[in-house]
Amino acid sequence: MAKSKSTQKPVEELSYEEALAELEQTVEALEGEQNPLDESMKLYERGQALAARCSILLEAAQLKVQKLAGESVLDFDEETE
């Protein structure tokens, strides 16, 4: 189950790995447990915040890689010959 609210770090302070691990735990808690509606809503809201945090951190990493590599970086969906 996800950590209690009193022991949770603010989402903005989590690393990518921490946010992803907590997001996985939150999804498991929502899928596997019968929570009261208000608890399910809190878990869902936290999960949305965690997903947004992961997205922000991934975008920042992608921009950093593009700056370091310059124009030589290809998108994953571009085919190379």
N, C-alpha and C positions, 0 to 999 in steps of 0.2 A: 504494500500500500504506500501511497505518497506520504512524505513527511508531514507532520503536523505543522500548521501555519506558524506556530511559535518558533520552530527550528528551521524554517525555510529562509534562505538568503533572498534578498530582493532579486528579481529576474535580471535587472540591469547589471548586477554584479557577477553573474554566472559566466563561466567560460563556455565555449561551444560544447565541450564534452560534458560538463555538468548539466547544462540545459537539455541536451539530448537525452542523457541518462534519466533525468527527472521527467522529461516528456514521455519516455518509454514507460516509466513506472506509472505515470498518470493515466496513460492509455490502458495499461493493464488493469488499473483500479477501476476505471470506468467500464471496461468490458467484463471484468470478472466478478465484481462485487455488487451486491444489492445495497446501494447507498440511498439515503433519503434524498429527495429532490434537491433540497438546498445544498447538501454536500456535493451532489453530482454537478450542480451548477458552478460551485466554487472550483471543483476539479477541472471542469471544462474551461472556465475563464483562465485559470492558471495555465492549462495546456495551450490555450490560444496565445497567451503571453510568451510562453516558452518557445512555441513554434515561430513566433515573430522574432524573438531574440536569436534563434538559430539562423533564420533567414538573414537578419542584419549582419551577423558575424560572418556568414558565408559570402555575402556580397562584399563586405570589407576585405576579406581575404582574396577574393577574385580581383578586386581593384588593385590590391597591392601586388599580386602576381603580374597583372597586366602592366603596371608601372615598371616593375623590375625587368620584365621580359621584353617590353616594347611591343612592336608589331608582330613579333614572331609567335605569339600565343594564338592558337586556333580554338574556336569553340568546339565542344565535344561533338556537336551534330554536323560539323563540316567534315566532308570526306577528304582524306589525304591520298595522294597517288604515289 
